[in-house]
């Protein structure tokens, strides 16, 4: 009897160790770099060279200064599928309930108009009765409450960042926990950082998107620009393509 109890204890301990080991194995931290070429639509960002929040250097993105908006999507299976790049094993079945926190950094220059800043969005996948044909529900954070200027500030659901259901309303802000109460089982289409199309002169900066899941996995996005050497290669590649096209036209004309 004593030996049987000892064996059961050993097996129980082994099972606990296995479970915790699998959980630890599932939790990962992945950091990807987002370059302007990854903007799926809208305008390309301007670049804030040599200025970034701690841990996300050396550069950051700046809103286009020609009017219009800039966006970047960590979207599932589209626009580069960066949601899967951040969370390879979770993206396909990721729900709002699986999000533990979202944070990002912005820097609003002195003189920035009130209620203008980069915004964080959560989109869910299309469902019957949803708000749009290409997504189910969309939530935008309380970017209009940002008042700090001339310094990097991190905004996080861990420190009061809230969301409203973005279907033509401007009220009804909810914590992430409140969003989960009603929409927690919805699959995540994408988490996006954007500026607004009605900004005419906003030139604020953004960097350092961080998404943490309830399993402990962390996905970080560092908004950068290609290294100068990469830009040179891209330029040379463009010139080579132009030269090849010119040569083909010359041969065809003979």
Phi, psi and omega in degrees: 000317179297318179295322180295318178297319179296319179296318179296323178295316179298316180295321179296315178299318180297320179296318179297315179299319180296315180298312180294326179294318178295321179296317180294325180291326182288328183281119181230161171239119182236130176243127176242159177253131177256125178251160181306332180295346181272357176294119189283333180202189182062210187259153173285147179285158164280169184245134176258089186290136172070018182220120183199158176290160181304130177091355184227032180279181003269344185239176176214174179265148176236140179301145177305138183262014181251016184089167181086196187227165176233143174217160172215137185239131161268086189250147181277124171066007177216168177051039180096351179051048182286344173295321177288329177295323180282323184225078188301322184263350185250337192303319186299327184243017184291127177247168177300325178300334183281350180275121177272320180197157174226135176215157175200166184247142170222161176222111181265118180298156174306139179089000178297137180297147178302144176071016177247122176192173171293143183241151176254134180238148166242124175247139174256165184284156183305137176219157176296129182085007179285184185274347184208164178285330184256353170217165180275294180225153183228135181233134180242142184280176185275051182300335182291349178270356182287122183239344183293146179225160172062026174199155178286133177230137177262131177247131189215149173293342177283347181230037169103359179296132182237170182227151169239151176291118190270072179230048179091004179258156177238007181231184177079044180289142183229148170290166177301323178298321178293321177300319180296329182304319182260325189242015187299329183275356180289137177288143182277122173280311177193159169244126192229148172245128186215160163251175186257149184290344180267007174283122181262332183219014180292126180230035181285165185252157180211148177192170165065053172288133179224126180240124178247135179262165181291342176275003179095352179290145181232132174242120181248144177236119177258116184273112189230184172235156177301148174298152179309323180295324178293320178299321178297316179297319178297318179295317179297321178298320178295317179295321179297317180297319178296318179297320180294319179296318178299318181296319180296320179295320179298317181293320180295333183277351182277000000 
